[in-house]
Structure formats: C-alpha cells, structure tokens
Amino acid sequence: MQPNTDQWGQPVQPVYGQPPQQQVIGQPPQPQIIGQPAVLTGQPTMGHAPIQVTNVMMNQSNGAATASMIMGIISFLMFLSGFILWGAQCCSMPLAIIGVALGHVGYGNSKTTGVGGGEAMIGLILNWLQVGLLLIGLILILIFGVALIGM
C-alpha cells in the first residue's frame, strides 16, 4: 500500500492537524471530512452508500367535520330510538349541540383546506334538525303548560 492512498490505490488528501489514519484491509475505510460534508456537496464519501430519501405524503383530513357527521348520525338514531327507550332523547340533545359547534368549525376548515365540506354539511343538517326539534318541543311544552295553568 502506497502512502496517502486507500486500499484501492486512490489518493487520499491528508486531514491537517490529525495524524493519517491507518486502514486495516478487510474493514471499511473511515470517512474523512475536509471542508464541507460530502452530503452538502453532493459527492459521496468513501465507504458510504448513497443516502436514499423517502417522501411520505399524508392525506389531509377534517376531523371536526367527521366528528360532527358522526355525532349527527348517533344523535338522530338516539332521538328515533327515544320513542322506544325512554331517556335516549335526553342524551341525544347534548350530542347534537356539540355536533353543531363541531360542524361549524369543520365547515370553516373545509373552506381553507378543501377537505370535508360534505361531511360538515351533513353533520350541520342532522344536528340543527335535532336542535330545532328540541326548540319546538320546548315551545310546545311552554304553550301547553301555560294553557293548562290558566284553566
């Protein structure tokens, strides 16, 4: 082996301030950094394979719109089952109110990202339907309650 050469006979530039490294045959050569790292210059260093980079693309989602749609479906089913199971209608109303808030947030996000507009709209329709039925029921209770008291 010639001085200032690697195991294949290629010239090696000495690193100033450090003694030259001895290379044992059968072991990969030790990288020598001179100036900028080889990754930045685009030149591969000795003994290293080229770096492979994998780009991962994530699909955008609109969680608020999805949650609003799911709450709308669940609250509507609970409202319909309330005619059979007493008390299910009481649980459906808080879900509908939360679903309205999430639907508006999701619809606002869909305008900026372009994702989830349909889910947000379905959630808003189902949840506002529930809230509307709640308000109509409260108004009817008040009207009939005042009418019964006045008798």
C-alpha positions in Angstrom: 0.0 0.0 0.0 1.4 3.4 -1.0 1.5 6.3 1.4 -1.5 8.7 1.2 -3.6 6.1 -0.8 -6.5 4.0 0.3 -6.8 0.2 -0.1 -7.8 0.6 -3.8 -4.8 2.8 -4.6 -6.8 6.1 -4.8 -5.1 9.2 -3.5 -6.3 10.4 -0.1 -6.0 14.0 1.0 -4.5 14.3 4.4 -6.5 16.0 7.2 -4.4 18.7 8.6 -3.9 18.7 12.3 -4.6 14.9 12.6 -2.2 12.1 12.0 -3.0 10.0 9.0 -5.3 7.1 9.8 -4.1 3.5 9.2 -6.6 1.4 7.4 -6.8 -2.3 8.0 -7.6 -4.4 5.0 -11.0 -6.1 5.2 -12.5 -3.2 7.2 -14.4 -0.3 5.6 -12.4 2.9 5.3 -13.0 5.6 7.9 -14.6 8.8 6.4 -12.5 11.9 6.3 -14.3 15.3 6.4 -12.4 18.0 4.6 -14.2 21.4 4.4 -17.9 20.9 3.9 -19.5 17.5 4.5 -19.9 15.4 1.3 -23.7 15.3 1.8 -23.9 19.0 1.1 -21.6 19.0 -1.9 -23.4 16.0 -3.5 -20.2 13.9 -3.6 -20.4 10.5 -1.8 -17.7 9.9 0.8 -15.6 6.8 0.7 -17.2 3.8 2.3 -20.7 5.1 2.5 -23.6 4.2 0.3 -25.7 7.0 -1.3 -28.4 8.3 1.0 -31.9 7.3 0.0 -34.7 9.7 1.0 -38.3 8.6 1.0 -41.0 11.3 0.9 -44.3 10.4 2.7 -47.4 12.3 1.6 -50.2 12.4 4.1 -53.8 12.8 3.1 -55.5 15.8 4.6 -58.5 15.2 6.8 -61.0 17.4 8.6 -61.6 15.8 12.0 -64.1 18.3 13.1 -66.3 17.7 10.1 -66.1 13.9 10.5 -66.9 14.2 14.3 -69.9 16.4 13.5 -71.3 14.0 11.0 -70.8 11.0 13.4 -72.4 12.9 16.3 -75.3 13.9 14.0 -75.9 10.3 13.0 -75.7 9.0 16.5 -77.9 11.7 18.0 -80.5 11.2 15.3 -80.6 7.5 15.9 -80.8 8.1 19.6 -83.7 10.5 19.1 -85.6 8.0 16.9 -85.0 5.2 19.5 -86.2 7.5 22.2 -89.8 6.6 21.3 -89.0 3.1 22.3 -86.3 3.6 25.0 -87.3 6.3 27.5 -84.4 8.8 28.1 -82.4 8.3 24.9 -83.8 11.6 23.6 -82.3 13.4 26.6 -78.9 12.0 25.7 -79.2 12.9 22.0 -79.6 16.7 22.6 -76.2 17.3 24.1 -74.6 15.4 21.3 -76.5 17.5 18.8 -75.4 20.7 20.4 -71.8 19.7 20.4 -72.2 18.4 16.8 -73.5 21.8 15.7 -70.3 23.5 17.1 -68.0 20.9 15.5 -69.9 21.2 12.2 -69.3 24.9 12.0 -65.7 24.5 12.8 -65.4 21.7 10.3 -67.1 23.8 7.6 -64.8 26.7 8.2 -61.8 24.3 7.9 -63.2 22.9 4.7 -63.2 26.3 3.1 -59.5 26.7 3.7 -58.3 23.1 3.1 -60.9 21.9 0.6 -61.5 18.7 2.6 -64.6 17.6 4.5 -67.2 20.1 3.2 -69.8 17.4 2.6 -69.2 15.7 6.0 -69.5 19.1 7.7 -72.7 19.9 5.8 -74.3 16.5 6.6 -73.3 17.0 10.3 -74.8 20.5 10.4 -78.1 19.4 8.8 -78.6 16.5 11.2 -77.5 18.4 14.3 -79.5 21.5 13.5 -82.5 19.3 12.9 -82.1 17.9 16.4 -81.7 21.3 18.0 -84.7 22.6 16.0 -86.8 19.7 17.3 -85.6 20.4 20.8 -86.7 24.1 20.5 -90.0 23.2 19.0 -90.6 20.7 21.9 -89.7 23.3 24.5 -92.0 25.9 22.9 -94.9 23.4 22.8 -94.3 22.5 26.5 -94.4 26.1 27.4 -97.5 26.9 25.4 -99.4 23.9 26.7 -98.1 24.4 30.2 -99.3 28.0 30.4 -102.6 26.9 28.8 -103.1 24.2 31.5 -102.2 26.5 34.3 -104.6 29.2 33.0 -107.5 26.7 33.1 
